[in-house]
Amino acid sequence: MVSKEFFSAFRQIADERNMTEEEVLNDFQESFVPALKKMYGEGSNVRVELNPEKNRIRVFAYKTVVEEVEDWDREISLEEAQEIKKSHKVGDFVETELNLKEFGRVAAITMKQVMAQKTRERTRQLALDEINARADQIVTAKITKIDRDTYHLEIPGSSLEGILNVRGQIPGQNYKEGDFLKVYINPVYDDRRGEIYVTRSTPQFVRALFDLEIPEIGRGEVVVKAIAREAGYRTKICVHSEIENIDPIGACVGNKGSRIQTIMQEIGPEKVDLISWSADPLEFIAAALSPSPVLRVEAKEGEQRARVIVPNDKLSLAIGRSGLNVRLAAKLTGWKIDVLSEEKAAEQDAMNTEDFVLGS
């Protein structure tokens, strides 16, 4: 028999840790067993019987009845068992109730350690469950603290703190404490600090913005086929619709550009190229090099490599600053792309140095 306060403490722990009373009691029971083994031997079989209604804890050691004992911690001979109860036979269990007054200091420390470990594991699992439930979503979070280049965020409806580090930020954007901003939840969690990492710099962030702002994408009428991004500079997003009367580009732009402007305001000063998907890889590659006009696209047989010819005065536009435009086009299409001016292509053709075919 224990005091009422003993079981009342379990109810308090359950409330504090957002657990059921049964879960706390189970944790206690599971931690009690290793503690008892410290006293009665690691090989012993013990069980705990909890009865909160009667404020009672009972502990039993049990052994299996055998013909010949090989493990004295777990087994008892048939002869000894029948001295306790004549009806015992081989295979039965013989239980002996243990005296809790003998519960030692070492056992108590062991139980405390196991309970603490179980609490950490449960807290971590709850946090992971929360992340998994909210992963790959955009939420609007409040900046509660700025630590050098890292923003600490309050995520609505979450017990976890959001962390937006430099890597997850859009270059050129700055915020102050108290500001609200949209962030994408990554399934990455630091269980030492109870922090969940969020981002605004990944392609998934822009894709989630399109899901949020374009009803046709949310309903599945327009599909995002591919996306390539360098945060703060440019995003290329390829869209398509199987529904005949839906223009996927028009749906994303919206009336007077209202939809795409909402997205661009969120990621500005980043540029967004809307690309119409085509099953023809050469057409797709030409579209992917937007905003540059393309004269011709040729593919090299046996390789996923294309040669793109553009007007002489549009070469720098097609390549982009530091090669950004062609690099994103390659990511978007999955092809290696060589961009040449019309003049350079003519020189190559005259020298017959490349065997690109299927031009269009």
Buried (B, 14 or more C-beta within 10 A) or exposed (E): EBEEEBBEEBEEBBEEBEBEBEBBBBBBBBBBBBBBBBBBBEEBBBBBEBEBEEBEBBBBBBBBBBEEBEEEEBBBBBEBBBEEEEEBEEEBBBEEEBEEEEBEEEBEEBBEEBBEEBBEEBBBEBBBEBBEEBBEEBBEBBBEEBEEEBBBBBBEEBEBBBBBBEEBBBEEBEEEEEEEBBBBBBEEBEEEEEBBBBBBBBBBBBBBBBBBBBEBBEEEBBBBBBBBBBBBBBBBBBBBBEEEEEBBBBBBBBEEEEBBBBBBEBBBEBBBBBBBBBEEBBBBBBBBBBEBEBBBBBBBEEEEBBBBBBBEEBBEBBBBEEEBBBBBBBBBBEBEBBBBBBEBBEEBEEEEEBEBEEEE
